[in-house]
Amino acid sequence: MISIMEKNKAAESASAYRAKDSLLFCLGIIFIGCLIQVAGKAKGDALVFPSVFEILKAFFRLIRTPHTYTLIFTTIAHLFLALFISTLAGIAIGMVEGLWDPARQFLKPLMIMLRSIPMIVLVVIIMVLARYSRVPYIAATLILLPLISEATCEGCRQIDPELIDVYKINGSFSLRILFTVYIPLMAGYLKQAYINAVGMGMKLVISTEYLVQTRDSLGKAVHTSGYFNEYEDIYAYALIMILLIILVTEVPLWVMRRTQKSAILPL
């Protein structure tokens, strides 16, 4: 009886906490709208800083336009492809770095270069080497790669050696060991890297689409809106991008929380 009451109290506490977070999130959105209005008043330029009403009007107009979803699909496809490639390559490189110190020292300069190189320089180089249609996801993949690999490496190095000794008794390292031992133990590092990679990846993809004028993409749409001084559309597209990032980050994490089982599956 006491256990049931404690569980009910914990559930009520968690529900209240989520409600508080949702309220603060909504207040944060309102705060952004207020900042835009203050900037418009201070600058005295209603064209560059349109009213919140104009932005919302443009937003609802865009989400009712079928072509908007073509733009979203193109950008999301670039983002997912970049995340998929950078995740596979990042986990592979990070595991090698985490398990073998010489490899970590050898690859460290490359990771530092990819992490610190200005995006515009990288994009220009890729534009010379690859087709323009491939530049958005190639550039995003290269910049996200150090983020995933470093999280994987750090997570691998922080695993308790005694836990690793347990699997060594049963055999050598394999893909099964990777997915049943290492990945669950590194889940916290990988989850944070994923959250950061989605937000950064979206900005990288859209910025690259803007630079190379990728057809039927959000980056191209932002460029077109800026060319015709349709700044309310630019803010509306920004709102769409924010919603996409929330969708791509929060929904998978919510599904993972709902389906989460034991930290380590039986060998």
HELIX and SHEET records of a PDB file:
HELIX    1   1 ILE A    2  LYS A   43  1                                  42    
HELIX    2   2 VAL A   52  ILE A   63  1                                  12    
HELIX    3   3 PRO A   66  LEU A   99  1                                  34    
HELIX    4   4 ASP A  101  SER A  116  1                                  16    
HELIX    5   5 MET A  119  LEU A  129  1                                  11    
HELIX    6   6 TYR A  132  ARG A  134  5                                   3    
HELIX    7   7 VAL A  135  ARG A  157  1                                  23    
HELIX    8   8 PRO A  161  ASN A  170  1                                  10    
HELIX    9   9 LEU A  175  ILE A  177  1                                   3    
HELIX   10  10 LEU A  178  TYR A  182  3                                   5    
HELIX   11  11 ILE A  183  LEU A  185  1                                   3    
HELIX   12  12 ALA A  187  VAL A  212  1                                  26    
HELIX   13  13 LEU A  218  TYR A  227  1                                  10    
HELIX   14  14 TYR A  231  THR A  259  1                                  29    
END                                                                             
